[in-house]
């Protein structure tokens, strides 16, 4: 019997207080990065900016 050990690294980024992370499409307070994702793909915006984006999207529906 062969027993292999595999290490999996999970990278999580968390927005600062009063901020929301976005990659331009998705929004979240914390993000678990996928295999090909990197922190540089995400930026912080204020919760007020996030609320404004939501209002604009709702108005566009």
DSSP file (Angstrom, degrees, kcal/mol; ACC not computed):
  #  RESIDUE AA STRUCTURE BP1 BP2  ACC     N-H-->O    O-->H-N    N-H-->O    O-->H-N    TCO  KAPPA ALPHA  PHI   PSI    X-CA   Y-CA   Z-CA
    1    1 A X              0   0    0      0, 0.0     2,-0.5     0, 0.0     0, 0.0   0.000 360.0 360.0 360.0 136.2    0.0    0.0    0.0
    2    2 A X        -     0   0    0      2,-0.0     2,-0.6     0, 0.0     0, 0.0  -0.897 360.0-164.8-105.7 132.2    1.2    3.5   -0.9
    3    3 A X        -     0   0    0     -2,-0.5     2,-0.4     2,-0.0     0, 0.0  -0.950   8.2-172.0-120.1 112.2    0.4    6.3    1.4
    4    4 A X        -     0   0    0     -2,-0.6     2,-0.5     2,-0.0    -2,-0.0  -0.809  12.2-148.5-103.9 144.0    0.9    9.8   -0.1
    5    5 A X        -     0   0    0     -2,-0.4     2,-0.4     2,-0.0    -2,-0.0  -0.945  13.7-168.3-109.9 131.1    0.6   13.0    1.8
    6    6 A X        -     0   0    0     -2,-0.5     2,-0.5     2,-0.0    -2,-0.0  -0.967   9.7-149.2-120.9 133.4   -0.6   16.1    0.0
    7    7 A X        -     0   0    0     -2,-0.4     2,-0.5     2,-0.0    -2,-0.0  -0.883  10.9-166.0-102.0 129.6   -0.5   19.6    1.3
    8    8 A X        -     0   0    0     -2,-0.5     2,-0.5     2,-0.0    -2,-0.0  -0.967   6.3-153.9-116.8 123.9   -3.1   22.1    0.2
    9    9 A X        -     0   0    0     -2,-0.5     2,-0.6     2,-0.0    -2,-0.0  -0.846   5.8-161.8 -96.8 129.0   -2.7   25.8    0.8
   10   10 A X        -     0   0    0     -2,-0.5     2,-0.6     2,-0.0    24,-0.1  -0.952   4.9-157.9-111.9 121.5   -5.8   27.8    1.1
   11   11 A X        -     0   0    0     -2,-0.6    22,-2.9    22,-0.5     2,-0.4  -0.874  12.4-178.2-103.3 124.7   -5.4   31.5    0.7
   12   12 A X  E     -A   32   0A   0     -2,-0.6     2,-0.4    20,-0.2    20,-0.2  -0.971   9.3-164.5-123.4 135.4   -8.0   33.8    2.1
   13   13 A X  E     -A   31   0A   0     18,-2.6    18,-2.7    -2,-0.4     2,-0.4  -0.937   8.0-159.6-116.3 146.0   -8.2   37.6    1.9
   14   14 A X  E     -A   30   0A   0     -2,-0.4    16,-0.2    16,-0.2     2,-0.1  -0.978  17.3-121.5-128.6 135.1  -10.4   39.6    4.2
   15   15 A X        -     0   0    0     14,-3.3     3,-0.1    -2,-0.4     6,-0.1  -0.410  33.6-108.8 -71.1 148.5  -11.7   43.2    3.7
   16   16 A X    >   -     0   0    0      1,-0.2     3,-2.0    -2,-0.1    -1,-0.1  -0.247  55.2 -67.5 -67.3 164.7  -10.9   45.8    6.3
   17   17 A X  T 3  S+     0   0    0      1,-0.3    -1,-0.2     3,-0.0     3,-0.1  -0.320 125.6  14.9 -55.6 131.1  -13.7   47.1    8.6
   18   18 A X  T 3  S+     0   0    0      1,-0.3    29,-1.9    -3,-0.1    30,-0.3   0.541 110.9 103.1  80.7   7.2  -16.2   49.1    6.5
   19   19 A X  E <   -B   46   0B   0     -3,-2.0     2,-0.4    27,-0.2    -1,-0.3  -0.794  54.5-152.9-121.8 162.8  -14.8   47.8    3.2
   20   20 A X  E     -B   45   0B   0     25,-2.8    25,-2.6    -2,-0.3     2,-0.3  -0.993  18.3-128.5-133.4 139.5  -15.9   45.2    0.6
   21   21 A X  E     +BC  44  28B   0      7,-3.1     7,-2.0    -2,-0.4     2,-0.3  -0.669  31.5 174.1 -86.1 142.9  -13.7   43.2   -1.7
   22   22 A X  E     -BC  43  27B   0     21,-2.3    21,-2.5    -2,-0.3     5,-0.2  -0.997  34.1-167.1-146.8 148.9  -14.5   43.2   -5.4
   23   23 A X  S    S-     0   0    0      3,-1.3     4,-0.1    -2,-0.3    19,-0.1   0.156  71.1 -90.0-111.6  13.5  -12.9   41.8   -8.6
   24   24 A X  S    S+     0   0    0      2,-0.5     3,-0.1    19,-0.1    18,-0.1   0.134 123.4  42.0  98.6 -18.7  -15.3   43.9  -10.7
   25   25 A X  S    S+     0   0    0      1,-0.3     2,-0.3     0, 0.0    -1,-0.1   0.664 110.6  44.9-121.9 -46.7  -17.9   41.2  -10.9
   26   26 A X        -     0   0    0      2,-0.0    -3,-1.3     0, 0.0    -2,-0.5  -0.693  62.0-158.6-105.7 156.4  -18.2   39.6   -7.4
   27   27 A X  E     +C   22   0B   0     -2,-0.3     2,-0.3    -5,-0.2    -5,-0.2  -0.993  22.2 146.7-134.9 140.9  -18.4   41.2   -4.0
   28   28 A X  E     -C   21   0B   0     -7,-2.0    -7,-3.1    -2,-0.4     3,-0.1  -0.984  51.0-128.5-166.0 158.9  -17.5   39.8   -0.6
   29   29 A X  S    S+     0   0    0     -2,-0.3   -14,-3.3     1,-0.3     2,-0.3   0.749 103.0  18.1 -81.4 -28.0  -16.2   40.5    2.9
   30   30 A X  E     -A   14   0A   0    -16,-0.2     2,-0.4    -9,-0.1    -1,-0.3  -0.996  69.6-161.1-144.8 148.4  -13.8   37.6    2.5
   31   31 A X  E     -A   13   0A   0    -18,-2.7   -18,-2.6    -2,-0.3     2,-0.7  -0.994  12.9-149.7-133.4 130.5  -12.5   35.6   -0.5
   32   32 A X  E     -A   12   0A   0     -2,-0.4   -20,-0.2   -20,-0.2     2,-0.2  -0.903  34.4-129.1 -94.8 115.8  -10.9   32.2   -0.7
   33   33 A X        -     0   0    0    -22,-2.9   -22,-0.5    -2,-0.7     6,-0.0  -0.428  16.5-134.5 -73.7 135.7   -8.6   32.4   -3.7
   34   34 A X    >   -     0   0    0     -2,-0.2     3,-1.3   -24,-0.1    -1,-0.1  -0.192  37.0 -86.0 -77.0 176.2   -8.9   29.8   -6.4
   35   35 A X  T 3  S+     0   0    0      1,-0.3    -2,-0.1    -2,-0.0    -1,-0.1   0.856 128.3  31.7 -53.2 -43.1   -5.9   28.0   -8.0
   36   36 A X  T 3  S+     0   0    0      2,-0.0    -1,-0.3     0, 0.0     2,-0.2   0.280 101.9  97.3-103.6  10.3   -5.4   30.7  -10.6
   37   37 A X    <   -     0   0    0     -3,-1.3     2,-0.3     3,-0.0    -4,-0.1  -0.590  50.3-170.3 -95.4 160.5   -6.6   33.7   -8.6
   38   38 A X    >   -     0   0    0     -2,-0.2     3,-2.2     1,-0.1     4,-0.2  -0.984  37.4-108.4-147.4 156.2   -4.3   36.1   -6.7
   39   39 A X  G >  S+     0   0    0     -2,-0.3     3,-2.0     1,-0.3    -1,-0.1   0.806 112.7  68.5 -56.0 -31.1   -4.9   39.0   -4.2
   40   40 A X  G 3  S+     0   0    0      1,-0.3    -1,-0.3     3,-0.0    -3,-0.0   0.685  89.0  65.6 -63.5 -17.2   -4.0   41.6   -6.9
   41   41 A X  G <  S+     0   0    0     -3,-2.2     2,-0.4     2,-0.0    -1,-0.3   0.569  97.4  67.5 -79.2  -8.3   -7.2   40.7   -8.7
   42   42 A X    <   -     0   0    0     -3,-2.0     2,-0.3    -4,-0.2   -19,-0.2  -0.901  61.0-174.9-118.0 141.1   -9.2   42.0   -5.8
   43   43 A X  E     -B   22   0B   0    -21,-2.5   -21,-2.3    -2,-0.4     2,-0.4  -0.923  24.6-117.7-128.9 156.8   -9.6   45.6   -4.5
   44   44 A X  E     +B   21   0B   0     -2,-0.3     2,-0.3   -23,-0.2   -23,-0.2  -0.782  29.3 179.2 -94.5 138.0  -11.3   47.1   -1.6
   45   45 A X  E     -B   20   0B   0    -25,-2.6   -25,-2.8    -2,-0.4     2,-0.0  -0.903  35.4 -96.4-126.6 161.0  -14.2   49.6   -2.0
   46   46 A X  E  >  -B   19   0B   0     -2,-0.3     4,-2.3   -27,-0.2   -27,-0.2  -0.352  30.1-116.0 -73.3 158.5  -16.2   51.2    0.8
   47   47 A X  H  > S+     0   0    0    -29,-1.9     4,-2.5     1,-0.2     5,-0.2   0.854 118.7  56.5 -61.3 -33.5  -19.5   49.8    1.9
   48   48 A X  H  > S+     0   0    0    -30,-0.3     4,-2.1     2,-0.2    -1,-0.2   0.909 106.6  48.4 -64.1 -42.4  -21.1   53.0    0.6
   49   49 A X  H  > S+     0   0    0      2,-0.2     4,-2.3     1,-0.2    -2,-0.2   0.911 111.2  51.4 -63.0 -41.3  -19.6   52.4   -2.9
   50   50 A X  H  X S+     0   0    0     -4,-2.3     4,-2.3     1,-0.2    -2,-0.2   0.926 109.0  49.8 -60.7 -46.4  -20.9   48.8   -2.8
   51   51 A X  H  X S+     0   0    0     -4,-2.5     4,-2.2     1,-0.2    -1,-0.2   0.887 110.0  51.7 -60.6 -39.2  -24.4   50.0   -1.9
   52   52 A X  H  X S+     0   0    0     -4,-2.1     4,-2.5     2,-0.2    -1,-0.2   0.904 108.3  50.8 -64.9 -41.9  -24.3   52.5   -4.8
   53   53 A X  H  X S+     0   0    0     -4,-2.3     4,-2.3     1,-0.2    -2,-0.2   0.913 109.5  51.2 -62.0 -42.4  -23.2   49.8   -7.2
   54   54 A X  H  X S+     0   0    0     -4,-2.3     4,-2.5     2,-0.2    -2,-0.2   0.917 110.0  49.2 -61.3 -43.1  -26.1   47.6   -6.0
   55   55 A X  H  X S+     0   0    0     -4,-2.2     4,-2.3     1,-0.2    -2,-0.2   0.916 111.1  49.8 -61.8 -43.3  -28.6   50.4   -6.6
   56   56 A X  H  X S+     0   0    0     -4,-2.5     4,-1.3     1,-0.2    -1,-0.2   0.898 111.6  48.6 -63.4 -40.3  -27.3   51.1  -10.1
   57   57 A X  H  < S+     0   0    0     -4,-2.3     4,-0.5     2,-0.2    -2,-0.2   0.903 111.6  49.1 -66.5 -41.4  -27.6   47.4  -10.9
   58   58 A X  H >< S+     0   0    0     -4,-2.5     3,-1.0     1,-0.2    -2,-0.2   0.891 109.5  52.1 -64.6 -39.2  -31.1   47.2   -9.6
   59   59 A X  H 3< S+     0   0    0     -4,-2.3    -1,-0.2     1,-0.2    -2,-0.2   0.799 105.6  56.6 -66.4 -29.0  -32.1   50.3  -11.6
   60   60 A X  T 3<        0   0    0     -4,-1.3    -1,-0.2     1,-0.2    -2,-0.2   0.584 360.0 360.0 -79.2 -10.1  -30.7   48.7  -14.7
   61   61 A X    <         0   0    0     -3,-1.0    -1,-0.2    -4,-0.5    -2,-0.1   0.471 360.0 360.0 -78.5 360.0  -32.9   45.6  -14.4
